[in-house]
Structure formats: C-alpha cells, structure tokens
Amino acid sequence: MLDLDFSSEQTMLKETVRDILAAQCPLSEVRRLEDDPIGYSTELWATLGELDLIGLTLPEEYGGSGMTMIEGAALYEEIGRALAPLPHLVSAVMAGGAIAMAGSDAMKAEILPSVASGASILSVAWLEPENSFGPKGVEMKAETTSSGFSLTGTKRHVAFAKAAERLVVLARTGVAPTDVDLFLVRTDAPGVSMTQQKTIASDCQYQVEFNGVEVSEADRIGDAGSGWSTWERVVRESWILSAAQAVGGAQYAAEITVQYAKDRQQFDKPLGAFQSLAHYMADDATNVDGAEQIVHEAAWASAAGRPITSLAPMAKLFACRTFRDLTANSQQIFGGIGFTVEYDIQLYFRRAKALQMSWGDDRTLTDAIAAALLD
C-alpha cells in the first residue's frame, strides 16, 4: 500500500527547520525584509548552510546532500509555513539543478560546491516583458560572435538578483520554438544592469537589462539546443517544491483563521458558530488535505524515478490555488482588520497570490497537464 506520510527522519527534518525558522525568521523578520534590496537574512542563510540544508537536493559529490524531492517537500512546507524569504529555490534548486543536470564536469566542480554551502548565490533570468512561460516566450537572442555569444534584452522577475553572483539566462539560439539555451552570466559583467521591482508580495525581484553582454561557449549549460529540455525538467521539480511551500503556508493560514473564529465574538457567540463561515473553513480544510496528498504523491513519484509530467503541474495548480482561495476566505472571516498590516493573514494572502503566479501560472499548468494526458 502506498504510504505518503513522512518518515521519522523526514519528520525530524521538518521539526528542525521549523525550530530554526521560528528562532531566526519570525513574521516580524518577514515584515522587516519586505522590499529589501537583498531580500533575505544572511544569518539564516548561513545557518541553513551549516546544516547542509541549502544543497539538500544537489549531488553529494559536489557538496550537496543528495536527498530526494520528498525531503525537499518537507523543507519547503516549513519555508511556506514561515513565509521565509530565501533564495533557496532559484539558487540551489533551479540554477543549481540545471548545472547539476546538464553542466560540464568543470562547471559542476567550480560552481556547485559553493552553491551547496551557500557561499555563492545564483538566480534565474527567464521571463520577458509581455511574454509567456513557454519556449516561444524566450525572445532574447544569443547572437554568435568570434569569442562566443552576445546577449541583449530584458528579463523580469529575477529573484534576489542583487545578491546573486551569476544568473542562469535563457536565450534563443535558433528559430524553432525550443531553440533555447542556458547561459551562465556574471552579474558584474559589462552590460548588465538591474532595477528593483515592486510586487504584491513585497519580495525581492529585479528587472535585469542585458546590453551586448559577452559570454563564451564554456558558459553554455549543456549541449547546443538542449537548454529548453533541461529547463523543463528543472521547472517541474520547482513546481513540486512551490506546491509544498503553498501547502505549508495554507496550513498555517488555516490555523490562525480557525483560532480567530473561535476567539472573536459577534452577537454573543464566536464567529465559528455561524454556519456559513464554518462551511467555508470546512471546505478549506478539505482542500488543504487534498493539496498535501497530491504534493506528497508528486514528491514520491520524483524520488522513485516515476514520471511527474502530469503530477508536478497538478500539484502546483491545486496547492497554489488552494493557498490563494483559503487566504481570500480568511480575509473575509477576519473582516476589515485582516487587511491591515498589523494582522498576519494579509502577509499570507499577498504571498499566496504571488506564489500562484510564479514559475508557471494557472494557464501554463493546465496546458502542461493537458499535454501530459493527451499528447
């Protein structure tokens, strides 16, 4: 029989991470870091590095822990519960994962150990103005030069860009939709400039301009023309972890909403005694449990080497939608004060919507599910 519960070791991992985040990243710290140009606590990042939690899913031979998506889901549920602003996903999972999958031996040996330890941070430059999440949305061209390639264009929603040492940049190298390659670009390279963006989640994002930025053949991750194939695999794993993050956030948002409904008195009885509100919370509890199960199934499938082409987008679609809808209901239960900065529920509401739109919106995920089922 399939068992989707965490093992005792994985539960211990969750408890350890929860204790660390409670001590070093309370919600007061989350508030302090809103719209911060660096966007994360270097003290917390160092702690995670000392405990080998940054390189949790990176290969052991390059300084990682070699763990599976199950341990990754355990970690990300706690990150979501605490709303911890961290460059973990873009650095160790997406950029680091792309290098681990397709980078040369020299590139892996040079970069991955420092990424796994947290000494270096990477980020991802993928999305472009007015363009989609699909391969056709990558229009920035890598023009061939005598020494390699020249990159010119604009990327948006580049998380933690100012703290990053390098960016994994998606650029077009041919006319076919999937003629996209991945390039490593130093953030201090001539022609790179950044402007901080303001977002609904008040998280750390940048618009990055590339103006004739020179990169060499050695900076390309993988073989020519293989970039989009590598990126699809990386993004699927990020969907599972983003879904786990949504589950953790939804669980905590539900807890504080239920407690408020018990404590808040209206017409001489608690809010939870009103049937319509009780039904909303019952539906939310059901959806959170369902989201948790599909996330754990997707993580288990990844760890077992089974296909996740449908499970990964299903997990992100359902978990992030559940997180967003639950926090929207919670705002109504809290009433007007739920929108004020003094109350924690607005933090979860804003981040739920941002997470739902990150790395693949509902349309992208629905298309991915349909393709896995029908193509």
C-alpha positions, -999 to +999 in steps of 0.1 A: +000+000+000+013+035-009+023+054+021+026+092+015+034+101+052+068+115+060+092+090+077+105+097+112+137+111+097+118+134+074+096+145+102+127+153+122+139+174+093+106+193+093+108+199+131+144+211+129+137+235+101+105+248+119+126+255+151+153+273+131+127+295+113+108+302+144+140+315+161+156+333+131+127+342+108+096+351+128+070+371+110+085+403+123+116+395+103+094+387+072+079+422+076+114+438+080+126+422+048+097+434+027+110+454-004+146+449+010+171+451-019+189+420-007+157+403+005+168+376+029+186+372+062+223+363+057+223+349+093+196+325+085+212+316+052+244+308+070+226+286+095+210+266+067+243+262+050+259+249+082+232+223+085+236+212+048+201+223+040+209+246+011+223+218-011+197+193+002+189+180-033+222+186-050+246+157-057+268+146-028+300+146-050+296+184-054+289+192-017+252+186-016+232+161+004+218+141-025+183+139-010+151+134-029+121+156-036+104+141-005+130+157+018+127+188-004+089+189+001+095+185+039+118+215+038+096+237+016+064+230+037+082+247+066+096+275+044+060+282+033+046+280+068+071+306+080+069+327+047+107+327+049+122+349+021+151+328+008+169+324-025+169+287-020+146+278-049+163+300-076+199+292-064+201+256-052+171+241-070+166+259-103+200+273-113+220+247-093+197+220-106+202+230-142+240+229-138+238+195-120+217+181-148+235+194-178+266+213-169+301+202-178+322+184-152+344+215-149+313+238-144+299+215-118+332+213-099+337+250-100+302+262-091+281+236-073+301+233-040+298+270-033+261+269-042+255+239-019+273+256+010+255+289+004+288+308-002+276+317-037+240+325-048+227+320-083+194+332-098+174+327-129+167+352-157+138+336-176+107+358-181+105+387-205+081+417-208+047+407-221+059+372-229+047+337-218+062+309-197+066+287-228+096+284-250+082+309-275+083+335-247+121+334-248+128+360-274+161+374-262+187+362-287+222+349-281+240+364-312+271+345-323+304+363-320+340+355-327+345+347-290+311+331-281+278+349-278+264+384-272+232+388-251+209+418-255+174+420-240+153+424-209+144+399-182+119+405-154+111+389-121+147+379-115+146+369-078+174+380-055+194+393-084+214+418-064+227+391-041+235+367-070+270+361-082+257+346-115+225+343-134+213+314-155+199+332-185+176+317-211+183+329-246+173+320-281+199+304-304+176+294-333+143+299-350+125+267-338+103+272-306+126+251-284+159+265-298+167+279-264+200+276-245+210+283-209+240+306-202+258+315-170+263+352-168+281+371-140+260+399-125+290+422-126+297+416-163+298+447-185+264+455-200+244+440-170+221+465-151+193+460-126+162+478-114+143+466-084+106+457-090+078+462-065+055+433-062+022+422-044+043+401-021+069+428-014+096+402-022+129+407-038+127+409-076+146+427-103+143+437-139+177+429-155+189+446-187+215+429-209+232+452-234+257+433-255+268+411-226+296+387-238+296+350-228+318+322-240+310+287-252+321+274-218+293+295-202+267+275-220+250+249-198+247+216-218+249+209-255+237+234-281+199+234-284+194+214-252+185+243-229+148+241-230+147+203-224+169+208-194+148+238-182+115+218-184+129+192-161+142+219-137+108+237-137+088+205-130+108+200-098+104+236-088+066+231-093+066+203-067+086+224-042+065+256-048+034+234-042+049+222-009+055+258+000+019+266-007+007+237+015+028+249+044+015+284+041-021+273+037-018+251+068-007+279+090-031+304+075-059+279+082-047+275+118-047+312+126-081+317+109-097+289+129-083+302+161-096+337+153-130+323+145-130+306+180-119+337+198-138+365+180-172+371+195-201+385+174-237+387+185-227+369+218-212+339+201-179+330+183-176+336+146-171+299+141-206+292+153-221+308+122-228+280+098-218+298+066-183+306+080-179+271+094-187+257+060-160+279+044-134+267+069-145+230+064-141+233+027-107+249+032-095+221+055-106+195+029-088+213+001-056+217+022-056+179+030-061+172-007-032+195-017-009+179+008-016+145-006-010+154-042+022+172-033+035+142-014+025+119-043+044+141-068+074+142-045+073+104-040+070+098-078+100+120-084+120+102-057+110+068-072+121+078-107+085+078-120+071+104-145+060+137-130+049+153-162+013+155-150+017+152-112+041+182-109+018+207-126-013+192-109+004+197-075+013+233-082-020+241-097-041+227-069-019+236-040-013+272-050-050+277-059-059+263-025-035+286-008-048+316-026-085+307-021-081+298+015-064+331+024-090+350+004-117+333+026-097+340+057-096+377+048-134+377+048-136+359+081-111+384+097-131+412+081-116+447+076-088+443+101-075+413+081-063+437+055-043+458+080-005+454+083-008+445+120-025+412+112-006+383+098-032+369+075-026+397+049+011+385+047-002+350+037-028+364+013-003+385-007+023+358-009-003+332-019-012+352-050+025+358-058+033+321-055+004+312-077+017+333-105+054+323-101+072+298-123+040+289-141+006+305-139-027+285-139-029+286-178+006+272-181+000+245-156-034+235-172-017+233-206+011+211-191-015+187-176-035+185-208-003+179-228+007+151-204-027+135-207-035+139-244-003+144-265 
